[in-house]
Amino acid sequence: FTPSLNREMARFDADSIDAHQARQLIKTLEVIYCCTTLFAVLLIAALAPYITTYWLIVEQLDYSAVENALIIMGATVGLRWFSTLYRGAMLGLQRQVWLSGNSAIFATLRGPGVILVLKYIDASVEAFFLYQAMLFAIECLVLRFKLNQLLPSVGKVKFSLDAIKRIWRFTAGVAGVGVLGVLLTQLDKILLSAFVPLSALGYYTLASTVAGALGALVAPVTNAAFPRFTELMSGKQSASLATAYRELTQLLAAVVIPVSCVISVFASHLLLLWTRDPLITQNTSLILSILIFGSMLNGVMRLPHDLQLASGWTRLMFVTNLAAILIYVPLV
């Protein structure tokens, strides 16, 4: 739903849909997100006693404290997930600069800010997660307030199935691509966990984590590109779309390829500098050299992928991911 809302807000910017349709879609998705978030929180709350007793190995903490922390964590995850709805809308309206500033402020409050809470108010597990949940709730309200400011007022809007019907094909396509994408990125670890010792899986997971960090360089470009592509495509501005695609592709390649090549060639040096452990370096560097190259190729594919999504074309990526899984599993 979030990529769908991102695309629809970009189409609103291009005058392809009106303000009433935009607000109606947001209202409808808010209701859906509220219901699913509440269900998830209640489910985690119901399972918390069983998780505490039968899954987690609790040694020093009180069982009730752990159970309470799990319930608060469930609420935190729900609130964080809810905020992605408004983030998607803000990205679609191309308010990346404001959104980045807002994210930086709340990340600072969640990180260094929680140290002050633990030091001066309450140094408990519940206090830590309660503070995080409170900040995510405030951030949701701030994002919602800002989004309301950006959209024209159209009077009262209600939940509408028509708003879902208008985007369901694209949403279903994105959901299919997303599920297969998650399988592609996690299947290697799931399969290897059955074939290699835990220590070897640890080395592989470390290398995979470092290679995945390349996404921090890819995301800023793609977050700006997708709504821009959608706006230009909705306005049928083919020449401007071609220019934007070429320039952003060159920018992404100029950022990602040199960094990936340096990490690939000097993987052992960088790992030793980071971990200060020769054994980890020896067992991880070759894996990292290969995985970072794969992450690089995956990164430069993101803009062609975003261009397909901007046009509402999800079939090619779905079929590609499905074919990749069918080939990938037996190869691993």
JOHU-V728199 format. One record per helix or strand of 3 or more residues. SS is the DSSP state (a for helix, b for strand). FROM is the first residue (numbers start at 1). TO is the last residue. If there is no record, write none. Layout:
[[SS/FROM/TO] [SS/FROM/TO]]
//
This chain:
[[a/2/13] [a/19/55] [a/63/92] [a/96/110] [a/112/120] [a/125/150] [a/161/195] [a/198/212] [a/215/234] [a/238/265] [a/267/275] [a/278/300] [a/302/310] [a/315/331]]
//
